[in-house]
Amino acid sequence: MLGAFTGIAAASFLWWRAKGEPTPRWLALLILMVAVRTGKSVVFYFWPDIPRIALQIGLTACFLIGPCLFFLVRSSQGDRSGPGRADRWHIGGVLLLTVAVNVFLPYVDHPDLWRQWITPGINYVWLGYLLLASAQLLLQRRRLSGTPSGRLLTGTVAAIWVIWFAYYTAGYTSYIVGALSFTFVLASSAVVHLRLRAGQAPIEPYQDRRIPETEAATHLQALAELMERERLHLDPTLTLPRLARRLGVPQTRLSQVLNDNNQTSFKQYLAQLRVGEAKVLLQQVPAKPLEVVADEAGFQSMSTFHSAFKKWAGVTPAAFRAGSGDSEKRFQHS
């Protein structure tokens, strides 16, 4: 029951924070539907004589879990601020079917129909939308790889798979297992979110819209000028939120520009700049110890310095220095 109440509260908060954005609203609706389904399960488990209208509401919410998940994934595609024509017809059909069944075939008048046909049908419709959402996510995997949106969407689809499987196999375990799975998923998501926030920018995937190339180029140019002028990459504690504030853009937008338009993550972007700085330091005379070079280039540890340098320069720092020295000697002799 704690999971159900927490889910309803989280859904309300997300809807309030959405400010008209479709993706967070679909996420809010998805969490709300699962929370209502979970609440119905808990009440029915401890109160088998629950009024049938409550069962009908819970099962209706269960039917809408699949469409909400599917349109959550769909809303993350492209630049549209709302659903396209085909999606609007799809949503309208789902709502029409939901209203028709609830009005003309209420649970209180047709209990056998609901138990034998409608309830199993709801579970399989849920499964069908799960497969569709998973397929949509698979088709987008290249665009979403490494982005905040990709992490949240993948986690959400995986979580709904866990909940569906728990409910589907409840006959072999216990009916309450389905409800417990939602509480487990919700608590796990909160832990993961807090751990991510402790080390990097908060995940706001619904901001992940395709940025026009001209606008992205402007952001990248401003970023390059800022880094060249203030050399922020030399600060080993630099974070994405701090850099975004200094640049004057939302951190989700900066992250998206780097991922989508620069084909690199924030950490990789910093590593490349720091390796470039290290190359200059390694060629200075007199030679500085490698530990000093790593520190002055912005690396927090020698292991990070060596691995990043080898990745972006193709050789170790010591080999690069030796090669630079040999090249200088050959130039002097010539």
SVG drawing of the C-alpha trace seen along z (x, -y; Angstrom):
<svg xmlns="http://www.w3.org/2000/svg" viewBox="-26 -34 99 56">
<polyline fill="none" stroke="black" stroke-width="0.4" points="0.0,0.0 3.0,-2.2 4.0,-1.7 0.5,-2.6 0.4,-5.8 3.9,-6.8 3.2,-6.1 0.1,-8.3 2.1,-11.1 4.9,-10.7 2.5,-10.7 0.9,-13.9 4.2,-15.6 5.4,-14.6 2.2,-15.8 2.6,-19.2 6.2,-19.5 5.4,-18.5 4.3,-22.0 2.6,-20.6 5.5,-18.4 4.0,-15.1 6.7,-12.7 6.6,-13.5 2.8,-13.4 2.8,-10.0 5.3,-8.9 3.0,-10.4 0.0,-8.5 2.0,-5.3 3.0,-5.5 -0.6,-6.4 -2.1,-3.4 0.4,-1.0 -0.2,-2.6 -4.0,-2.2 -3.6,1.4 -1.4,2.1 -3.7,0.4 -6.6,2.5 -4.5,5.7 -3.6,4.9 -7.2,4.0 -8.6,7.2 -5.9,9.3 -6.9,8.2 -10.6,7.5 -11.9,10.1 -15.5,8.7 -14.3,5.4 -17.1,3.7 -16.9,4.8 -16.7,1.2 -13.3,1.1 -12.2,4.2 -13.4,2.7 -11.4,-0.5 -8.3,1.5 -8.6,3.6 -9.3,0.6 -6.1,-1.0 -4.3,2.3 -5.6,2.1 -4.2,-1.4 -0.7,-0.5 0.4,0.8 -0.8,-2.1 0.8,-4.6 4.1,-2.8 3.9,-2.6 3.1,-6.3 5.8,-7.2 8.4,-5.7 6.7,-7.1 6.6,-10.7 10.4,-10.6 10.8,-10.3 11.3,-13.3 10.6,-16.9 6.8,-17.0 5.3,-18.6 2.4,-16.2 1.1,-13.0 0.8,-12.8 -2.5,-12.0 -2.0,-8.2 -1.2,-8.4 -4.3,-10.5 -6.5,-7.9 -4.7,-5.2 -5.3,-7.0 -8.9,-7.8 -9.6,-4.1 -8.1,-3.0 -10.2,-5.5 -13.4,-4.6 -12.9,-0.9 -12.2,-1.6 -15.3,-3.7 -17.5,-1.3 -16.5,1.8 -16.9,-0.1 -20.3,-1.6 -22.0,1.3 -20.3,4.3 -19.8,3.3 -18.2,5.8 -21.2,5.8 -23.5,7.1 -21.1,9.3 -18.7,10.8 -18.2,14.1 -17.4,12.2 -14.8,10.1 -13.2,13.1 -13.1,15.5 -12.5,13.1 -11.9,9.4 -9.3,9.9 -7.1,12.4 -7.6,10.2 -6.3,7.2 -3.2,9.1 -2.4,10.0 -3.1,6.5 -0.6,5.3 1.9,7.9 1.3,6.8 2.0,3.1 5.1,4.2 6.4,5.9 5.6,2.9 7.3,0.5 10.3,2.8 10.5,2.9 10.3,-0.9 13.1,-1.2 15.2,1.3 14.7,-0.7 15.8,-3.9 18.8,-2.3 21.4,-4.0 20.0,-7.5 19.3,-6.9 22.6,-5.2 24.3,-7.0 21.7,-9.7 19.6,-10.3 16.5,-9.5 17.8,-6.2 18.6,-5.2 15.1,-6.2 13.2,-4.6 15.1,-1.4 14.7,-1.3 11.0,-2.0 10.3,0.7 12.4,3.2 10.4,2.2 7.1,2.8 8.3,6.2 9.1,7.1 5.7,6.0 3.8,7.8 5.8,11.0 5.1,10.8 1.3,10.5 1.3,13.1 3.0,15.7 1.1,14.7 -1.0,17.9 2.2,19.9 3.4,17.7 1.0,15.3 -1.4,12.7 0.3,10.1 3.6,10.6 2.4,8.4 1.7,5.5 5.0,6.0 6.9,5.9 5.7,2.3 6.9,1.2 10.2,2.9 10.6,1.3 9.6,-2.1 12.1,-1.9 14.9,-0.6 14.3,-3.5 14.5,-6.0 17.9,-4.5 19.3,-4.5 18.1,-8.1 19.8,-9.3 23.0,-7.5 23.0,-9.1 22.3,-12.6 25.2,-12.1 27.7,-11.7 26.2,-13.6 23.3,-15.7 19.8,-14.7 18.0,-12.6 15.4,-14.6 14.9,-12.5 11.8,-14.2 13.9,-17.2 15.7,-14.9 14.4,-16.5 16.3,-16.7 18.1,-20.1 18.4,-21.9 22.0,-21.7 22.4,-25.5 21.4,-25.9 23.6,-23.0 26.5,-24.5 26.0,-27.8 26.1,-26.0 29.2,-24.0 31.0,-27.1 30.1,-29.0 31.3,-26.0 34.6,-25.8 35.2,-29.5 34.3,-29.3 36.7,-26.3 39.5,-28.0 39.1,-31.3 38.6,-30.0 40.2,-26.6 37.5,-25.0 38.5,-21.5 41.6,-21.9 39.4,-21.8 39.2,-18.1 35.9,-18.7 34.1,-20.2 30.6,-18.8 28.0,-19.0 25.6,-21.2 28.4,-23.7 29.5,-23.9 25.9,-24.3 25.3,-27.1 28.6,-28.8 27.5,-28.4 24.0,-29.6 22.1,-26.7 20.0,-23.9 22.2,-20.9 20.0,-18.5 20.4,-20.6 24.2,-20.7 24.2,-16.9 22.1,-16.4 24.2,-18.7 27.3,-16.8 25.7,-13.3 23.7,-14.0 25.6,-16.6 29.2,-16.1 28.9,-12.3 30.5,-12.3 29.5,-12.2 30.4,-15.0 33.1,-12.8 34.6,-12.0 34.5,-15.7 36.5,-16.6 38.9,-13.7 39.8,-14.8 40.4,-18.4 42.6,-17.2 44.6,-14.8 45.2,-17.8 46.5,-19.8 48.6,-16.9 50.3,-16.6 51.4,-20.3 52.7,-19.7 54.6,-16.5 56.5,-18.4 57.7,-21.2 61.3,-21.5 62.5,-20.7 60.3,-17.6 57.7,-17.5 57.0,-14.3 54.0,-12.5 52.1,-13.0 52.5,-16.7 51.3,-16.6 48.2,-14.6 47.4,-17.0 47.9,-20.2 45.9,-18.7 42.9,-18.2 43.0,-14.4 42.0,-13.2 44.3,-10.1 47.2,-8.6 45.1,-5.6 42.5,-7.8 45.2,-9.8 46.9,-6.8 43.7,-5.2 42.3,-8.4 45.7,-9.3 46.0,-5.8 42.5,-5.9 42.6,-9.4 46.3,-9.6 46.9,-5.9 50.0,-5.7 51.0,-6.0 52.1,-9.4 55.7,-8.2 55.7,-6.9 54.3,-10.1 57.0,-12.1 59.7,-9.9 58.4,-10.1 58.2,-13.9 61.8,-14.0 63.0,-11.9 61.2,-14.0 62.7,-17.2 66.2,-15.6 65.8,-14.6 64.6,-18.1 67.7,-19.7 70.1,-17.3 68.5,-18.1"/>
</svg>
